[in-house]
């Protein structure tokens, strides 16, 4: 057994042990020196993937060591916090020579019994299912998909018809609409799993549901003037300190990254794909225009860029989506590559010397404060997704123009 394979096996065992355990005392976070030096920002494919592995390995070790970032929900093995990280492991497993990432996906699925989260309708409890499709393709077969398909069938048998108006979480009944996709984050969490279910089963009903619900939430939350999504209906009339509309960076990041993953699952000629591409292009143009000079996007997207804090989770999702859009031929490379480079450089500078990703705004539903030491599973997920998409562009290679 090679050293790397031995490490992989130990990691898998440790992660599964940690994921099944009750709340533990977080392991101490080692002191870090400094981030990736500005003159050492990687842009070639090999070094970009190496940095993605470094960040992912740090998070995997933290997970295995019980460092669940101080909140009980972070340890939920079927929840959205870890689920978003596992979505990124799909793309990393397809690009890395290390076996651990695929092993982790399959081990987590088996430990979960291939089940989604316990809330049948809630989008947050669907995101982990995206990783089950990878496992099904890599040895686990239909058994990895049956519980998820059964859950989706139950939803289709009695679909929710609640209004999309979002209540305060502190009110009786909470949001009141979360049996549907009534908040921006849901666009990343659920639709891709529904679309892929149709792709692998050949049954169009799952995709039809996702397309219908996506149109409904887009018509409700998408601001046609700003080309951004409100996090939910509570923010329609809220304004920032300078009178600006409040658009949460990670919230719109969930949307743009979710669109990338949805569009990739739909065939050319599908009218819903064309609809999604149209929204994607509008958002991408706006996102490019409001990127801060330091490469990050502000926690509140329309806030004063001169005073806004750096934030890496939204920045990760935007960098991922823009790079994916260029690779897919949806976005013009000449127009968007400078923004991708700036975003990736900012993300690379956010990685501590030991692999910890900083500047990740903590769990919230709106723009909030963020610091150099703040990290989270979903932030690392956004970073790893960005890295894989940037690696696919291999920015150190000259672009060869096709002859017409």
KOLDORO-704865 format. One record per residue (C-alpha): residue in one letter; x, y, z negated. Coordinates in steps of 0.05 Angstrom, whole numbers, plus 5000, padded with zeros to 4 digits. Each point is the difference from the previous one (the first is absolute). Layout:
% KOLDORO-704865
aXYZ...
% end
This chain:
% KOLDORO-704865
x500050005000x502950685020x500650564949x494850415038x495049445002x501149864926x498750734985x493749965043x497449404962x501450334932x496550645022x493849625024x499449624935x501150624959x494950415039x494749474993x501449934926x499450754991x493750055042x496449484958x502250284933x496250474956x502550714989x507350014980x504750524974x503250335061x507349845011x504650594991x501550365065x507550055011x503050695007x501450195071x505550415030x497650365062x496049885062x502549825069x505050535020x497650485054x505749805046x498349264991x492750005023x499249375042x496650045067x502449375034x495549394994x504649574958x501450524946x492850234997x497649294986x505649934949x497450614962x492949725004x502549354970x503650384945x493750384980x495649385005x504949584960x500150524945x492449994996x499849245002x504949964942x496050524961x493749595012x503449364978x502950354938x493250244977x501150735018x492950135022x500650764996x496350104935x492849865022x496549334993x496950045070x507049985030x500649274981x493749795037x502449485052x493950125044x499550754990x501650585047x506250254964x503949365014x495849845061x502750605038x507149764985x498349315027x497450315064x506950305011x503249334987x496449735062x503950485044x506549904962x499449245003x499450055076x506450415005x504649764944x504649405001x498749904925x494849464986x497650304934x494850475029x496149475037x500849534941x497150524954x494050115045x498449265002x501449904926x495550574980x494449755044x500449304971x500250284929x493850405016x496549395028x499550435063x494550404966x498850745007x498950444940x493849874956x495950605026x496649715061x498650665037x505750434975x505150175054x505750014950x498949264987x500649835074x507050275015x503749394973x496449595053x504150335055x506049604975x496149355003x499750045075x507650005003x500149394954x494949655045x504550125060x506149744964x498049334974x493950074955x494849965055x492550094992x500149854926x503150694989x494050345033x493949614978x498750354933x500750685033x495449815057x494949744949x500350684964x499050385065x494149565019x496750164933x500850745014x497149935070x494149614972x498250594954x503750625024x500050614954x495850595023x501950504946x501250725018x507250215011x499650574951x505449894947x498750124926x504950174945x503549384972x498450244930x492550045014x495249434984x500649525059x506750295020x501150145074x493349705017x501849855072x505949534996x496149415027x501350365066x506250355028x498450684972x507150244984x506150105044x504249464968x495149465021x502050095073x506749694985x497449484950x494549635037x498950105075x506349665026x498149364964x493050015030x502850145070x505149444994x494749524976x496450095066x506549935038x501949334969x493049704997x497250265065x493750244965x498750745016x495550134940x505850184953x502950515048x493150285014x499050134926x506950344993x498850435061x493250234976x502450164930x506150365026x495750455044x495550154942x505550214953x503550395054x493850395018x499150164926x507150164976x503850235062x500750765003x499450175074x503550674991x506049764960x500349305031x501049704931x495849574954x497450224933x501649494948x492549954986x493950444999x501850324933x505450405036x495750325054x499550664963x506349994958x505550485015x507450064980x503350604965x500650385065x492949855024x502249425043x495949375010x502449414958x502549415041x503949494959x506449775033x499649274980x492649985015x501150225072x506249555001x495649404985x495650215059x505450115052x503749364981x493449624998x498450255070x506649755025x498649314973x492850005027x501850245070x505349465006x494649474991x495350255054x500749865075x500950545053x493350195029x496349934934x496050644991x501149994925x507549955012x499550625043x496150354945x505249824948x505750225046x496650675008x499650104925x507249754992x502650515050x496350584969x502649824931x507149875025x500450695032x497650334936x504849604957x505950185044x498150744996x499850034924x506349604983x504450374951x506950245019x503149484954x496549435037x494849834948x492650155001x497150384941x495649634950x494450495021x501050045075x498050725011x503550284938x505750505006x505749585029x505350444967x497749824930x497049315011x503449404968x503049435040x495749375001x502149345030x493749575005x496350465048x506650145036x501049255007x493249885031x500750595048x506949805022x497649295011x493950205040x503750505044x505649515015x494949455015x496250485045x506250155040x501849275007x492949835021x500250535054x494450414968x504450584979x505350355042x506949834975x503250665017x494650384962x499949564938x507049724992x502650624963x494449944949x501349254992x507450134989x498650544948x495049564964x504649404999x505950414975x495650274944x497949294982x507149745001x502150564953x494549784953x503349324988x504149984937x506849665000x497149364971x494249965051x494650334959x495650455043x498650684968x495050565010x494049545003x493850344973x496749554948x493149705006x495050565013x494650235046x502750705014x506550405006x503949984935x506950114971x505749535019x507249904979x506549695023x499349394956x492749865017x498949365039x494549495015x498749375040x495850365052x505350545009x505249475014x495049685047x499450665039x507650055001x501049305026x494750105054x503550645021x506749645002x497449435044x496850495049x506250445002x504349385010x495749815060x501850675032x507549884987x501350755001x507549935008x499049695068x499250475060x493149995030x500149695069x494850325044x496149545046x500650135074x493550185033
% end
